[in-house]
């Protein structure tokens, strides 16, 4: 059944003044005193399978439903028209669900908040300081040299570490690749994590990041970075932002901690893992991708950001992989004013969960949802609504690392596919489990066969 809400699939969804429905009339699963729907959620596989349960509820209750888990209540939205409506009504300072323990922790230590949890004008100031460097395509393209240096190390690591094509812990290797790349881009510091023996300093740094977070360590690298830069008078990522003059050193640090926390829940490594998996199960897509890489990147040369511009199939493979196997299934917003969405009026303070995974898994928006078919993104008469693809969120609070992550994965794939065929070692199902990001339920059944 479809819900009664959001029947408009047009640009003006939510513009209607005939807002017959209120929060109370939104459908949803049975809710019990104290527990809400928690028991049913647990019965359906618990928090690790919550994303599957949410997709099930969207199928049952439609594009918008209400969910109560204990005392936490949210309105779940899962349609491009509702995302678009929300986007069009977004104020200047959109808010995500508060992460209270994190705030309390940083308050206790008298540390500034990171982008992830900042709100209001403070968020906007920090965001705009980083926006230019991270979201402007021409700026991000300049990072390809550093990204490539680490990608070359990943290939050497695969060369050395694979036994009959299989890597012992591919996810860990990709985490190190992702970590090393971001540290190099942001701190201008190589740790050598992909070497066979990892230095004491690198281990200390990883430990600091894992214990969320001795900011003394990140401060140390920021200081070193800025100090070196002022001596060399050569621009680099951090000091360029610092010298714009809008952020203090204290404010630079938590932005990095939230990058670092991203490394704890490493979406880039995770998305890379899934694209490797999807290519292993779709050899014809893989061959087509290799042909594109070979036709655009001259033999013996490193792939560059400019090359990626001429590689529509590569970009489509990543999009398709993020649709079929997203890393982050949903994000949230807390409404800062009464808002009309579809034909519902939602009060200020309502927590919305924006379920991009449910949109990608809905036959109404994608034919044969389970099929990995990158071509769907390239068809001339493609009817895919732009808001049906939101793996990085939407609007002003969209992931600020999006372009960096995309470039890193795209270049990484060029490096890997030129040297290796990615082969499936079994065809049994691999489920995804929710653990901050969506991770495979078992070691990926893939092997890297040298070409
Ligand atoms: C926010 C996904 C990589 C830094 C987000 C959000 C999503 C997301 C869904 C929430 C957006 C929203 O609420 O609308 C991903 C995925 C990645 C990735 C799938 C990799 C494939 C990165 C990287 C960085 C990063 C590499 C760091 C350079 C951030 C930050 C925010 C954020 C700081 C908060 C932005 C704000 O509130 O203004 N990410 N992310 N992400 N991401 Fe990422």
Boltz pocket constraint, residues with backbone or C-beta under 6 A from the ligand:
constraints:
  - pocket:
      binder: B
      contacts: [[A, 96], [A, 115], [A, 116], [A, 117], [A, 127], [A, 182], [A, 255], [A, 258], [A, 259], [A, 262], [A, 267], [A, 268], [A, 271], [A, 327], [A, 328], [A, 330], [A, 331], [A, 332], [A, 390], [A, 391], [A, 392], [A, 393], [A, 394], [A, 395], [A, 396], [A, 397], [A, 398], [A, 399], [A, 400], [A, 401], [A, 402], [A, 404], [A, 405], [A, 406]]
      max_distance: 6.0
